[in-house]
């Protein structure tokens, strides 16, 4: 049986200066995972896609955005007016 997830694509200005070591410091809430990375044409970090189960409710997006913002600010970034997209995508869990 398919379940559903919500997905948020988060971008902020000047993410290309962030290293992958700094990306590993990103602390997401339980039951939430980094689903993908956006890279620019030069292969530099440009954004992150985070996903979570729809069963966590619509307000969970606010927690995800807050965690991303705290992480970005801890790296010296300014408050963002980040481009975000929320979509509901079908998925099936791999494994038992």
C-alpha positions in Angstrom: 0.0 0.0 0.0 1.3 3.4 -0.9 1.6 6.1 1.7 2.3 9.8 1.2 4.9 12.3 2.1 5.2 16.0 2.1 8.3 17.6 0.6 9.8 21.0 1.1 12.5 22.4 -1.3 14.5 25.0 0.6 16.9 27.5 -1.0 18.7 30.4 0.5 21.1 33.0 -1.0 24.8 32.1 -1.1 24.4 28.4 -0.2 27.3 27.7 -2.5 29.7 28.7 0.3 28.4 25.9 2.6 30.5 22.7 2.7 29.1 19.2 3.0 30.6 19.0 6.5 28.4 22.0 7.5 25.5 20.3 5.8 25.9 17.3 8.1 25.3 19.6 11.1 21.7 20.1 9.8 19.6 18.6 12.7 16.1 17.7 11.4 13.2 16.7 13.6 12.4 13.0 14.1 10.5 11.3 11.2 12.0 13.8 8.8 14.8 13.2 6.3 16.9 15.1 3.8 15.5 13.7 0.5 17.9 15.4 -1.9 20.3 18.2 -2.6 20.1 20.9 -5.3 23.3 21.7 -7.0 24.0 24.6 -9.4 25.6 24.2 -12.8 29.1 24.3 -11.2 28.2 21.5 -8.8 28.0 23.8 -5.8 25.4 23.4 -3.1 22.2 25.4 -3.9 19.4 23.9 -1.8 18.0 21.0 0.2 14.8 19.0 -0.2 13.4 17.7 3.1 10.5 15.1 3.4 8.2 13.8 6.1 5.1 11.7 6.3 1.8 13.4 5.9 0.6 11.8 9.1 2.6 14.3 11.0 0.1 17.0 10.0 0.3 20.3 8.1 1.9 22.2 11.1 5.0 20.0 10.9 6.2 22.1 8.0 6.7 25.1 10.4 9.0 22.9 12.5 11.0 21.9 9.4 11.3 25.5 8.2 12.4 26.6 11.7 15.1 24.0 11.9 16.4 24.9 8.5 16.4 28.6 9.4 18.3 27.9 12.7 20.9 25.9 10.9 21.4 28.5 8.3 21.7 31.3 10.8 24.2 29.2 12.9 26.4 29.3 9.8 26.3 33.0 9.6 23.4 33.3 7.0 21.0 36.1 7.1 17.2 35.6 7.7 15.9 34.1 4.5 13.0 34.7 2.3 13.8 31.3 1.0 12.1 29.7 -2.0 10.1 26.8 -0.7 7.7 24.4 -2.4 5.5 21.9 -0.6 4.1 19.0 -2.5 2.5 15.7 -1.6 4.2 12.8 -3.4 3.3 9.1 -3.3 6.0 6.8 -2.1 6.5 3.3 -0.8 8.9 2.4 2.0 11.8 0.2 1.0 12.6 -2.7 3.2 10.6 -4.4 5.9 
